[in-house]
Amino acid sequence: METGDKKHFGGAGTGYLKVLFILFFALCMPALAAGSECIDCHRNVTPGIVTQYLSGKMGKMGFDCSICHGSEHKTAEDSKLAKLPTPETCAGCHSKQVNEYKGGKHSLAWIAMKAMPMWAHQPTQIVGEGYKGCSGCHKIGLKDETEIKEYRYGSGACDSCHTRHSFSKKEAQDPRACQTCHMGFDHPQWEMWSTSKHGTIWQIEGSESTRAPVCQTCHMPEGDHNVMTAWGFLALRLPEDDEEWLKDRVTILQALGVLDEQGNPTARLDVVKAGKVARLTKEEFTAQREKMIKVCASCHGVSYAKAQLEAADEIIKEVDRIFAEAIRIVQGLYKDGILKKPAGWDFAPDLLQFYEAKSSVEQDLYLMFLEYRMRAFQGAFHANPDYMHWYGWAPMKETLARIKEEAEKMRKTH
């Protein structure tokens, strides 16, 4: 019998003990968490949070609240002593996912928001404390210690996708988890995808559909938390082999304040690099494009996938031609003294001032940049012809005509 036991458990003896330990942990630890000081108090103070936490995997496994929030907070009067979790908190158990996140664009969201000159003109409730505007989504990015204390929302909010306090993996895998941030004015990816053929199939067949790719299929293949794209948020890349397209791109970069009037880099180029909102080497662009082709090829032929992505590239080129023409018209108004550079502005026109622009032609230019151009190129990549054409391409053409007419009137009046 002894020999048989050794044969049966043999080298797997350690694994057998692990199974017993896990079973004990799963059965007993929830009772420990449920009986902790934190849970006992918060059942009365924030019962919803307690219910959420105990329904989630961490709660069921018995992790005590102090693992994430520390143990300094003891009473209602010292609640500010509770630590705010950061990615480092999560990395204790999820190091792979945290490292992927840190190498991707979500971790840079706070940098990207603060880099906008427009940010300085807004009430703190819109861009900072309160999280009612830009910061409501950009809080997913990493913050330094000073900012964590100032904004009281931790740093690198993993709970933007795995929402508190159940921190559900299943929730974060659902495309609807993305729609709060990826919708609306400047990047309506949710609307584009959900009304595309991909999104329509998913809604018809339900969440168990194996035919329709969701946001995570393309942007987080195999659970990769890097979430990068070939073109980046600005849909700008350098270098560019097409000389005419490169000229248009230089014009756009000048209007963004990334290049000066002579085409030389400014300090804003460092911000573009830090925020990874553009692709600045061919290798960087190609690496991301090859990843996407591989994803598309899991359903489509490689040649078809390449053709579709390259067709969307051409949309960017055509839209850039229209946009660059509009920018040059407004640049001419400044050059000829018809428009005056506002006090405190380093560049004019300055697309990154957004709706703080001081003239109607610049307000139109900002809309071309942040709304229509975005919808044209993003609609192309998200397989949504209506967004690409009627919400993107068409208003780009309309607005160029309006800027031309308004500039002519301004010159006559001047």
For each residue, the residues with C-beta under 8 A, 3 or more apart:
1: 4 5
2: 5 6
3: 6 7
4: 1 7 8
5: 1 2 8 9
6: 2 3 9 10
7: 3 4 10
8: 4 5
9: 5 6 12 13 16
10: 6 7 13
11: 14
12: 9 15 16
13: 9 10 16 17
14: 11 17 18
15: 12 18 19
16: 9 12 13 19 20
17: 13 14 20 21
18: 14 15 21 22
19: 15 16 22 23
20: 16 17 23 24
21: 17 18 24 25
22: 18 19 25 26
23: 19 20 26 27
24: 20 21 27 28
25: 21 22 28 29 61 62
26: 22 23 29 30 60 61
27: 23 24 30
28: 24 25 31 32 62
29: 25 26 32 33 61 62 63
30: 26 27 33 34 54 59 60 61 62
31: 28 34 35 62
32: 28 29 35 36 62 64
33: 29 30 36 39 54 59 62 63 64 65
34: 30 31 39 54
35: 31 32 39 40
36: 32 33 39 40 64 65 66
37: 40 41 74
38: 41 42 64 65 66 69
39: 33 34 35 36 42 43 50 54 65
40: 35 36 37 43
41: 37 38 44 45
42: 38 39 45 46 47 49 50 65
43: 39 40 47 50
44: 41 47
45: 41 42 76
46: 42 49 50
47: 42 43 44 50 51
48: 51 52
49: 42 46 52 53 164 165
50: 39 42 43 46 47 53 54
51: 47 48 54 55
52: 48 49 55 56 164 165 166
53: 49 50 56 58 59 65 165 166
54: 30 33 34 39 50 51 59 60
55: 51 52 59 60 166
56: 52 53 59 60 165 166 167 168
57: 60 61 166 167 168 169
58: 53 61 63 167
59: 30 33 53 54 55 56 62 63 165 166
60: 26 30 54 55 56 57
61: 25 26 29 30 57 58
62: 25 28 29 30 31 32 33 59
63: 29 33 58 59 67 68
64: 32 33 36 38 67
65: 33 36 38 39 42 53 68 69
66: 36 38 69 70 71
67: 63 64 92
68: 63 65 83 85 89
69: 38 65 66 73 82 83 84 85
70: 66 73 81 82 83
71: 66
72: 78 81 82 83
73: 69 70 78 79 80 81 82
74: 37 78 81
75: 78 79
76: 45 79
77:
78: 72 73 74 75 81
79: 73 75 76 82
80: 73
81: 70 72 73 74 78
82: 69 70 72 73 79
83: 68 69 70 72 89
84: 69 148 152 153 154 155
85: 68 69 89 90 154 158 159
86: 89 90 148 154 155 156
87: 90 91 98 101 102 107 142 155 156 158
88: 91 92 98
89: 68 83 85 86 92
90: 85 86 87 93 94 97 98 158
91: 87 88 94 95 98 99
92: 67 88 89 95
93: 90
94: 90 91 97 98 158
95: 91 92 98 99
96: 99 100
97: 90 94 100 101 223 225
98: 87 88 90 91 94 95 101 102 158 225
99: 91 95 96 102 103
100: 96 97 103 104 224 225 226
101: 87 97 98 104 106 107 156 158 225 226 227
102: 87 98 99 107 142 156
103: 99 100 107 226
104: 100 101 107 108 225 226 227 228
105: 108 109 227 228 229 232 233 275 276 277
106: 101 109 140 141 160 225 227
107: 87 101 102 103 104 140 141 142 156
108: 104 105 111 112 141 142 274 275 276
109: 105 106 112 113 137 138 139 140 141
110: 113 114 138 139 140 141 142 143 147
111: 108 114 115 141 142 271 274 275
112: 108 109 115 116 138 141 233 275 277
113: 109 110 116 119 127 134 135 138 141
114: 110 111 119
115: 111 112 119 268 271 274 275 352
116: 112 113 119 352 354
117: 120 121 257 345 346 350 352 353 356
118: 121 122 352 353 354 355 356
119: 113 114 115 116 122 127 134
120: 117
121: 117 118 356
122: 118 119 126 127 133 134
123: 126 127
124: 127 128 129 130
125: 128 129 130 132 133
126: 122 123 130 132 133 134 135
127: 113 119 122 123 124 133 134 135
128: 124 125 135 150 151
129: 124 125 150 151 152
130: 124 125 126 133 135
131: 135 136 139 153
132: 125 126 135 136
133: 122 125 126 127 130 136
134: 113 119 122 126 127 137 138
135: 113 126 127 128 130 131 132 138 139 151
136: 131 132 133 139
137: 109 134 140 160 180 181
138: 109 110 112 113 134 135 141
139: 109 110 131 135 136 151 153 157 160
140: 106 107 109 110 137 156 157 160 161 181
141: 106 107 108 109 110 111 112 113 138 156
142: 87 102 107 108 110 111 155 156
143: 110 147 148 151 154 155 156
144: 147 148 155
145: 148 149
146: 149 150
147: 110 143 144 150 151 155
148: 84 86 143 144 145 151 152 153 154 155
149: 145 146 152
150: 128 129 146 147
151: 128 129 135 139 143 147 148
152: 84 129 148 149
153: 84 131 139 148 157
154: 84 85 86 143 148 157
155: 84 86 87 142 143 144 147 148
156: 86 87 101 102 107 140 141 142 143
157: 139 140 153 154 160
158: 85 87 90 94 98 101 161 162 167
159: 85 162 163 164 167
160: 106 137 139 140 157 163 181
161: 140 158 171 172 177 178
162: 158 159 167 168 169 171 172
163: 159 160 166 167 168 171
164: 49 52 159 167
165: 49 52 53 56 59
166: 52 53 55 56 57 59 163 171
167: 56 57 58 158 159 162 163 164
168: 56 57 162 163 171 172
169: 57 162 172 173
170: 173 174
171: 161 162 163 166 168 174 177
172: 161 162 168 169 177
173: 169 170 177 216
174: 170 171 177 207 214
175: 178 179 190 193 194 199 202 214 215 216
176: 179
177: 161 171 172 173 174
178: 161 175 181 182 189 190 215 216
179: 175 176 182 183 190 194
180: 137 183
181: 137 140 160 178
182: 178 179 187 188 189 190 215
183: 179 180 187 188 189 190 191
184: 187 188
185: 188 370 371
186: 370 371 374
187: 182 183 184 233 374 378
188: 182 183 184 185 191 192 375 378 387
189: 178 182 183 192 193 215 378 382
190: 175 178 179 182 183 193 194
191: 183 188 194 195 387
192: 188 189 195 196 375 378 379 382 384 387
193: 175 189 190 196 198 199 214 215 382 384
194: 175 179 190 191 199 200 202 203
195: 191 192 199 200 384 386 387
196: 192 193 199 200 382 383 384
197: 200 201 383
198: 193 201 202 212 213 214 383
199: 175 193 194 195 196 202 203 212
200: 194 195 196 197 203 204 212
201: 197 198 204 205 209 211 212
202: 175 194 198 199 205 206 207 209 212 214
203: 194 199 200 206
204: 200 201 209
205: 201 202 208 209 211 212
206: 202 203 209
207: 174 202
208: 205
209: 201 202 204 205 206 212
210:
211: 201 205 299
212: 198 199 200 201 202 205 209
213: 198 217 218 295 299
214: 174 175 193 198 202 217 218
215: 175 178 182 189 193 218 219 220
216: 173 175 178 219 220 223
217: 213 214 220 221 295
218: 213 214 215 221 292 295 296
219: 215 216 227 229
220: 215 216 217 223 224 225 226 227
221: 217 218 224 291 294 295
222:
223: 97 216 220
224: 100 220 221 227
225: 97 98 100 101 104 106 220
226: 100 101 103 104 220
227: 101 104 105 106 219 220 224
228: 104 105 276 288
229: 105 219 232 288 292
230: 279 285 288 289 292
231: 234 235 236 237 279 285 316 377 381
232: 105 229 235 236 237 276 277 278 279
233: 105 112 187 277 278
234: 231 256 272 277 278
235: 231 232 316 373 374 377
236: 231 232 249 252 253 278 279
237: 231 232 240 249 278 279 280 285
238: 249 278 279 280 281
239: 246 282
240: 237 245 246 249
241: 246
242: 245 246 317
243: 246 247
244: 247 248 321
245: 240 242 248 249 317 320 321
246: 239 240 241 242 243 249 250
247: 243 244 250 251 324
248: 244 245 251 252 317 320 321 323 324
249: 236 237 238 240 245 246 252 253 320 324
250: 246 247 253 254 259 263
251: 247 248 254 255 324 327 328 331
252: 236 248 249 255 256 320 323 324 327
253: 236 249 250 256 258 259
254: 250 251 257 258 259 260 261 263 327 331 347
255: 251 252 327 330 331 347 349 350 351 365 369
256: 234 252 253 259 268 350 351 352
257: 117 254 266 268 346 347 350 351 352
258: 253 254 265 266 268 269 272
259: 250 253 254 256 263 264 265 266 269
260: 254 263 264 265 266
261: 254
262:
263: 250 254 259 260
264: 259 260
265: 258 259 260 269
266: 257 258 259 260 269 346 347
267: 270 271
268: 115 256 257 258 271 272 352
269: 258 259 265 266 272 273
270: 267 273 274
271: 111 115 267 268 274 275
272: 234 258 268 269 275 277 278 280
273: 269 270 276 280
274: 108 111 115 270 271
275: 105 108 111 112 115 271 272
276: 105 108 228 232 273
277: 105 112 232 233 234 272
278: 232 233 234 236 237 238 272
279: 230 231 232 236 237 238 284 285 288
280: 237 238 272 273 284
281: 238 284 285
282: 239 285 286
283: 286 287
284: 279 280 281 287 288
285: 230 231 237 279 281 282 288 289
286: 282 283 289 290
287: 283 284 290 291
288: 228 229 230 279 284 285 291 292
289: 230 285 286 292 293 309
290: 286 287 293 294
291: 221 287 288 294 295
292: 218 229 230 288 289 295 296 305 309
293: 289 290 296 297 302 305 306 309
294: 221 290 291 297 298
295: 213 217 218 221 291 292 298
296: 218 292 293 299 300 304 305 308 309
297: 293 294 300 301 302 305
298: 294 295
299: 211 213 296
300: 296 297 304 305 308
301: 297 304 305
302: 293 297 305 306
303: 306 307
304: 296 300 301 307 308
305: 292 293 296 297 300 301 302 308 309
306: 293 302 303 309 310
307: 303 304 310 311
308: 296 300 304 305 311 312 383
309: 289 292 293 296 305 306 312 313 381
310: 306 307 313 314
311: 307 308 314 315 380
312: 308 309 315 316 377 380 381
313: 309 310 316 317
314: 310 311 317 318
315: 311 312 318 319 376 377 380 388 393
316: 231 235 312 313 319 320 376 377 380
317: 242 245 248 313 314 320 321
318: 314 315 321 322 393
319: 315 316 322 323 373 376 377 392 393 396
320: 245 248 249 252 316 317 323 324 373
321: 244 245 248 317 318 324 325
322: 318 319 325 326 368 396 397 400
323: 248 252 319 320 326 327 368 369 373 396
324: 247 248 249 251 252 320 321 327 328
325: 321 322 328 329 400
326: 322 323 329 330 364 365 368 399 400 403
327: 251 252 254 255 323 324 330 331 349 365
328: 251 324 325 331 332
329: 325 326 332 333 361 403 404 407
330: 255 326 327 333 334 339 349 361 362 365 403 407
331: 251 254 255 327 328 334 335 349
332: 328 329 335 336 407
333: 329 330 336 338 339 361 407 410 411
334: 330 331 337 338 339 340 341 348 349
335: 331 332
336: 332 333 411 414
337: 334 340 414
338: 333 334 410 411 414
339: 330 333 334 348 359 361 362 410
340: 334 337
341: 334 345 348
342: 345 348 358
343:
344:
345: 117 341 342 348 350 353
346: 117 257 266 350
347: 254 255 257 266 350
348: 334 339 341 342 345
349: 255 327 330 331 334 357 362 365
350: 117 255 256 257 345 346 347 353 357
351: 255 256 257 354 365 366 369 370
352: 115 116 117 118 256 257 268
353: 117 118 345 350 356 357 362 366
354: 116 118 351 357 366 370
355: 118 363 366
356: 117 118 121 353
357: 349 350 353 354 362 363 365 366
358: 342 362
359: 339 362 363
360: 363 364 406
361: 329 330 333 339 364 365 403 406 407 410
362: 330 339 349 353 357 358 359 365 366
363: 355 357 359 360 366 367
364: 326 360 361 367 368 399 402 403 406
365: 255 326 327 330 349 351 357 361 362 368 369 403
366: 351 353 354 355 357 362 363 369 370
367: 363 364 370 371 372 395 399
368: 322 323 326 364 365 371 372 373 395 396 399 400
369: 255 323 351 365 366 373 374
370: 185 186 351 354 366 367 373 374
371: 185 186 367 368 374 375 395
372: 367 368 375 376 391 392 393 395 396 399
373: 235 319 320 323 368 369 370 376 377 392 396
374: 186 187 235 369 370 371 377 378 392
375: 188 192 371 372 378 379 387 388 391 392
376: 315 316 319 372 373 379 380 388 391 392 393 396
377: 231 235 312 315 316 319 373 374 380 381 388 392
378: 187 188 189 192 374 375 381 382 387 392
379: 192 375 376 382 384 385 386 387 388 389 391 392
380: 311 312 315 316 376 377 388
381: 231 309 312 377 378
382: 189 192 193 196 378 379 387
383: 196 197 198 308
384: 192 193 195 196 379 387 388
385: 379 388 389
386: 195 379 389 390 391
387: 188 191 192 195 375 378 379 382 384 390 391 392
388: 315 375 376 377 379 380 384 385 391 392 393
389: 379 385 386 392 393 394
390: 386 387 393 394
391: 372 375 376 379 386 387 388 394 395
392: 319 372 373 374 375 376 377 378 379 387 388 389 395 396
393: 315 318 319 372 376 388 389 390 396 397
394: 389 390 391 397 398
395: 367 368 371 372 391 392 398 399
396: 319 322 323 368 372 373 376 392 393 399 400
397: 322 393 394 400 401
398: 394 395 401 402
399: 326 364 367 368 372 395 396 402 403
400: 322 325 326 368 396 397 403 404
401: 397 398 404 405
402: 364 398 399 405 406
403: 326 329 330 361 364 365 399 400 406 407
404: 329 400 401 407 408
405: 401 402 408 409
406: 360 361 364 402 403 409 410
407: 329 330 332 333 361 403 404 410 411
408: 404 405 411 412
409: 405 406 412 413
410: 333 338 339 361 406 407 413 414
411: 333 336 338 407 408 414
412: 408 409
413: 409 410
414: 336 337 338 410 411
